[in-house]
């Protein structure tokens, strides 16, 4: 079994170069002046399905997938200096996890974890990791109630909320309070469970945007009130999406990228939820379509990092090092 796994891994690495070369001919692009987007310094290591969070001036990009399985590396994008540097790697390879920042620390929940011994298969995990930049080491925190991958993790009032994903009881909302170092189930269950969605906190609310529902991309948006623990229907996306990214920039929710499987396709579309919370507007899109990127807000900038322009089976062979930054305007 181990020999078979090694042969398959070698085959994937050989195919990677061939497929990536072919796909790069299709998905190359250059950002044009005047549409709000500009290019940042490319990542050191191209990847998709990583996690990211902002601490001060630094975007930490962690983990991600590769032709040989989940990665463990961490790289930091200095927004002010427009440069990258390496940081402490995770103890294990990890992809498709939830990541957020709170109280000057980074947190990672769940994900698809690489095997820790030779021949062990990758699997969904219940592990929870914490990182204090003053110490520079990832440490184990209290485990999640259940193993879960492809989930969201967001911060509201210093507390962490884990939502969606694949795994048992994936309709439950889990909250972690760093003050008591404990997870608990809170509020009502998500009306419709999903994976490959985007999650954004705005005030006391958490928006669950799109995702894969019933095996297909969805435009559905549901909004969780962290005070009352209840859900309400949000305004659906203009088009169904999964594998997209989102961030709150100057009080407005921006969404971009994503994929579909039938047929395999990635997207450049860029939507923003209007201030009255009743409709979406379309803005200038990415110049290179991709999914599985990471994103965040830095001042009035919508920052989109990495991802893959190839959908489905092409994902791991077309990983991007691209950093695109959209100037949203305002203060």
C-alpha positions as CSV (number, residue, x, y, z in Angstrom):
1,X,0.0,0.0,0.0
2,X,2.8,2.4,0.9
3,X,4.6,1.6,-2.4
4,X,1.4,2.3,-4.4
5,X,0.9,5.6,-2.6
6,X,4.5,6.6,-3.5
7,X,4.0,5.7,-7.1
8,X,0.8,7.8,-7.3
9,X,2.6,10.7,-5.6
10,X,5.4,10.5,-8.1
11,X,2.9,10.3,-11.0
12,X,1.2,13.5,-9.7
13,X,4.5,15.3,-9.5
14,X,5.4,14.4,-13.1
15,X,2.0,15.5,-14.3
16,X,2.2,18.7,-12.4
17,X,4.9,20.2,-14.6
18,X,3.1,19.2,-17.8
19,X,-0.3,20.4,-16.8
20,X,0.9,23.6,-15.1
21,X,2.8,24.5,-18.3
22,X,-0.3,24.0,-20.5
23,X,-2.7,25.7,-18.1
24,X,-0.3,28.7,-17.7
25,X,-0.7,29.4,-21.4
26,X,-4.5,29.8,-20.8
27,X,-4.5,31.7,-17.5
28,X,-1.8,34.3,-17.8
29,X,-2.9,37.9,-17.4
30,X,-1.7,41.3,-16.4
31,X,-3.6,43.9,-14.3
32,X,-4.5,47.0,-16.1
33,X,-4.3,50.5,-14.7
34,X,-7.5,52.3,-13.9
35,X,-9.8,49.5,-12.8
36,X,-8.8,49.6,-9.1
37,X,-6.6,46.5,-9.0
38,X,-2.8,46.4,-8.7
39,X,-0.3,43.7,-8.3
40,X,1.6,43.0,-5.0
41,X,4.8,41.1,-4.6
42,X,4.2,37.4,-5.5
43,X,4.3,34.8,-2.8
44,X,7.5,32.9,-2.2
45,X,5.6,29.6,-2.6
46,X,2.6,29.3,-5.0
47,X,-0.3,27.5,-3.4
48,X,-4.1,27.2,-2.9
49,X,-6.4,26.1,0.0
50,X,-4.1,27.8,2.5
51,X,-5.2,30.0,5.4
52,X,-4.5,33.6,6.2
53,X,-5.0,36.3,8.8
54,X,-3.7,39.8,9.4
55,X,-1.6,40.8,12.4
56,X,-0.6,44.5,12.3
57,X,1.1,45.1,9.0
58,X,1.6,41.4,8.3
59,X,-0.5,38.8,6.4
60,X,0.3,35.4,7.6
61,X,-0.3,32.7,4.9
62,X,-0.2,29.2,6.3
63,X,-0.3,25.7,4.9
64,X,-2.1,24.8,1.6
65,X,-2.1,21.9,-0.8
66,X,0.6,20.5,-3.1
67,X,1.1,17.6,-5.4
68,X,2.5,15.6,-2.5
69,X,-0.2,16.6,0.1
70,X,-0.9,19.3,2.6
71,X,1.9,21.8,3.3
72,X,3.1,23.1,6.7
73,X,5.0,26.2,5.7
74,X,4.2,29.7,6.8
75,X,5.1,32.9,4.9
76,X,4.4,36.5,5.9
77,X,3.5,39.3,3.5
78,X,4.6,42.7,4.9
79,X,1.9,45.0,3.5
80,X,3.9,48.1,4.2
81,X,7.2,47.0,2.7
82,X,5.6,44.8,0.0
83,X,8.0,41.9,0.8
84,X,7.7,38.3,1.9
85,X,9.5,36.4,4.6
86,X,9.4,33.0,6.1
87,X,8.0,32.2,9.5
88,X,7.5,29.2,11.8
89,X,6.0,26.2,10.0
90,X,3.1,24.2,11.4
91,X,4.0,21.0,13.1
92,X,1.9,19.2,10.5
93,X,0.8,19.7,6.9
94,X,-2.6,21.3,6.7
95,X,-5.1,22.6,4.1
96,X,-8.7,23.7,3.9
97,X,-8.9,24.9,7.5
98,X,-10.3,27.9,9.3
99,X,-7.9,30.7,10.3
100,X,-8.4,34.0,12.1
101,X,-6.6,36.5,14.4
102,X,-7.7,37.7,17.9
103,X,-5.9,39.5,20.7
104,X,-2.6,39.6,18.8
105,X,-2.5,35.8,18.2
106,X,-3.3,33.5,15.3
107,X,-5.7,30.6,15.5
108,X,-6.2,27.6,13.2
109,X,-9.1,25.2,13.5
110,X,-9.7,21.8,11.8
111,X,-8.7,21.2,8.2
112,X,-7.4,18.4,6.1
113,X,-4.3,17.2,7.8
114,X,-1.3,15.3,6.4
115,X,-0.4,11.9,7.9
116,X,2.1,12.2,10.7
117,X,3.9,8.9,10.0
118,X,5.0,7.3,6.7
119,X,2.1,5.8,4.8
120,X,-0.6,7.4,6.9
121,X,-3.4,8.9,4.8
122,X,-4.4,12.6,5.1
123,X,-7.6,13.1,7.0
124,X,-10.0,15.6,8.5
125,X,-8.8,16.8,11.9
126,X,-10.2,18.2,15.2
127,X,-6.9,19.9,16.1
128,X,-6.8,23.6,17.1
129,X,-3.6,25.6,16.8
130,X,-2.5,28.8,18.4
131,X,0.4,31.1,17.4
132,X,1.9,33.9,19.5
133,X,4.3,36.0,17.3
134,X,6.2,37.0,20.4
135,X,7.1,33.4,21.0
136,X,7.2,32.2,17.4
137,X,5.9,28.7,17.9
138,X,2.6,26.9,17.0
139,X,1.1,25.2,20.0
140,X,-1.9,22.8,20.4
141,X,-5.1,24.3,21.9
142,X,-8.3,22.6,23.0
143,X,-9.6,20.3,20.3
144,X,-12.7,21.0,18.3
145,X,-15.9,19.1,19.3
146,X,-15.6,17.0,16.1
147,X,-13.2,16.7,13.2
148,X,-14.1,19.2,10.5
149,X,-12.4,20.4,7.2
150,X,-13.2,23.1,4.7
151,X,-14.7,25.3,7.4
152,X,-14.8,29.0,8.3
153,X,-13.3,30.6,11.4
154,X,-14.1,34.3,12.2
155,X,-13.7,36.6,15.2
156,X,-16.4,38.6,16.8
157,X,-15.8,40.5,20.0
158,X,-12.7,38.6,20.8
159,X,-14.4,35.2,20.5
160,X,-13.9,32.7,17.6
161,X,-16.7,31.1,15.7
162,X,-16.3,27.9,13.6
163,X,-19.0,27.4,11.0
164,X,-19.7,25.0,8.1
165,X,-17.4,22.6,6.5
166,X,-17.3,18.8,6.1
167,X,-17.7,16.5,9.1
168,X,-20.1,15.3,11.7
169,X,-22.5,17.9,13.1
170,X,-21.3,20.4,10.5
171,X,-24.5,22.4,10.9
172,X,-23.5,23.4,14.4
173,X,-21.9,26.7,15.3
174,X,-19.0,26.3,17.7
175,X,-17.6,29.2,19.7
176,X,-14.2,29.4,21.4
177,X,-13.5,31.9,24.2
178,X,-9.8,32.5,24.7
179,X,-10.5,33.8,28.2
180,X,-11.8,30.4,29.3
181,X,-9.9,28.3,26.7
182,X,-13.0,26.2,25.8
183,X,-15.2,25.4,22.8
184,X,-19.0,25.2,23.1
185,X,-22.0,24.8,20.8
186,X,-23.9,28.1,20.5
187,X,-27.1,29.3,18.9
188,X,-29.3,27.7,16.3
189,X,-27.9,25.3,13.8
190,X,-27.0,26.6,10.3
191,X,-30.2,26.4,8.2
192,X,-28.3,24.6,5.4
193,X,-24.9,23.1,6.0
194,X,-22.2,23.9,3.4
195,X,-18.5,23.7,2.5
196,X,-16.2,25.7,0.3
197,X,-18.1,28.9,1.4
198,X,-16.8,32.3,2.4
199,X,-17.4,33.7,5.9
200,X,-17.2,37.4,7.0
201,X,-17.9,39.1,10.3
202,X,-19.6,42.5,10.2
203,X,-20.3,44.0,13.6
204,X,-22.2,41.3,15.6
205,X,-23.2,39.4,12.4
206,X,-21.5,36.6,10.5
207,X,-22.3,36.1,6.8
208,X,-22.1,32.6,5.3
209,X,-21.8,33.3,1.6
210,X,-22.3,30.7,-1.1
211,X,-20.4,27.5,-1.0
212,X,-21.1,23.9,-2.0
213,X,-24.6,22.7,-0.9
214,X,-25.8,19.3,-2.0
215,X,-22.7,18.8,-4.1
216,X,-23.1,21.9,-6.3
217,X,-22.3,25.6,-6.0
218,X,-24.9,27.8,-4.4
219,X,-25.7,31.6,-4.3
220,X,-27.4,31.2,-0.9
221,X,-26.4,33.7,1.9
222,X,-27.3,33.1,5.5
223,X,-26.6,35.6,8.3
224,X,-25.8,34.5,12.0
225,X,-26.5,36.9,14.8
226,X,-23.9,36.2,17.5
227,X,-26.0,38.0,20.1
228,X,-29.3,36.2,19.7
229,X,-27.9,33.0,18.2
230,X,-30.4,33.1,15.4
231,X,-30.1,32.9,11.6
232,X,-31.8,34.9,8.9
233,X,-31.7,34.8,5.1
234,X,-29.3,37.2,3.4
235,X,-29.3,38.5,-0.1
236,X,-28.2,35.7,-2.5
237,X,-25.1,36.2,-4.6
238,X,-25.8,37.3,-8.2
239,X,-24.3,33.9,-9.3
240,X,-23.7,30.6,-7.5
241,X,-20.1,30.2,-6.2
242,X,-17.9,27.8,-4.2
243,X,-14.2,28.2,-3.4
244,X,-14.5,32.0,-3.5
245,X,-13.1,34.5,-1.0
246,X,-14.5,37.4,0.8
247,X,-13.5,40.2,3.2
248,X,-15.0,43.2,4.9
249,X,-13.4,46.4,3.5
250,X,-14.5,49.8,4.7
251,X,-17.7,48.3,6.1
252,X,-18.6,46.6,2.8
253,X,-18.4,42.9,2.0
254,X,-16.4,42.1,-1.1
255,X,-16.5,38.7,-2.8
256,X,-14.4,37.4,-5.7
257,X,-13.2,34.3,-7.5
258,X,-14.6,30.8,-7.1
259,X,-15.2,27.7,-9.2
260,X,-17.7,25.2,-10.5
261,X,-17.1,21.5,-11.5
262,X,-19.6,20.8,-14.3
263,X,-18.0,22.0,-16.4
264,X,-14.7,22.8,-14.6
265,X,-14.4,26.5,-14.5
266,X,-13.0,29.3,-12.3
267,X,-14.2,32.9,-12.1
268,X,-13.0,36.5,-12.0
269,X,-16.3,38.1,-10.8
270,X,-16.1,40.7,-8.0
271,X,-19.2,41.5,-6.1
272,X,-19.8,44.0,-3.2
273,X,-22.8,43.9,-0.9
274,X,-24.5,47.4,-1.0
275,X,-24.7,49.4,2.2
276,X,-28.5,48.8,2.5
277,X,-27.9,45.1,2.6
278,X,-30.5,44.5,0.0
279,X,-28.5,43.9,-3.2
280,X,-25.1,43.2,-4.7
281,X,-23.2,45.3,-7.2
282,X,-20.6,44.1,-9.7
283,X,-17.1,45.7,-9.6
284,X,-14.0,45.2,-11.7
285,X,-13.0,41.5,-11.6
286,X,-9.7,39.7,-11.1
287,X,-7.7,39.6,-14.3
288,X,-6.9,35.9,-13.7
289,X,-9.7,33.6,-12.6
290,X,-9.0,31.4,-9.6
291,X,-10.4,29.6,-6.6
292,X,-9.0,28.4,-3.3
293,X,-7.2,31.8,-2.7
294,X,-7.0,33.6,0.7
295,X,-8.2,37.1,1.2
296,X,-8.4,39.9,3.8
297,X,-8.7,43.6,4.3
298,X,-5.8,46.0,5.0
299,X,-7.1,49.5,5.4
300,X,-9.2,50.3,2.3
301,X,-7.6,47.4,0.4
302,X,-9.1,44.1,-0.6
303,X,-6.1,41.7,-0.7
304,X,-6.4,38.4,-2.6
305,X,-3.5,35.9,-2.4
306,X,-2.7,32.7,-4.3
307,X,-5.3,30.2,-5.3
308,X,-5.5,28.1,-8.5
309,X,-6.8,29.1,-12.0
310,X,-7.6,25.5,-12.8
311,X,-10.7,24.0,-11.3
312,X,-11.4,20.4,-10.0
313,X,-8.5,18.0,-10.8
314,X,-6.4,20.9,-12.2
315,X,-6.3,22.7,-8.9
316,X,-3.1,21.3,-7.5
317,X,-1.3,21.6,-10.8
318,X,-2.0,25.3,-11.4
319,X,-1.3,26.9,-8.1
320,X,-0.6,30.6,-8.2
321,X,1.8,33.0,-6.4
322,X,-0.2,36.0,-7.4
323,X,-1.1,38.8,-5.0
324,X,-3.8,41.2,-6.3
325,X,-4.9,44.3,-4.3
326,X,-8.1,46.2,-5.0
327,X,-8.3,49.8,-3.8
328,X,-11.8,50.1,-2.4
329,X,-11.5,53.8,-1.7
330,X,-12.8,55.6,1.4
331,X,-10.9,56.2,4.6
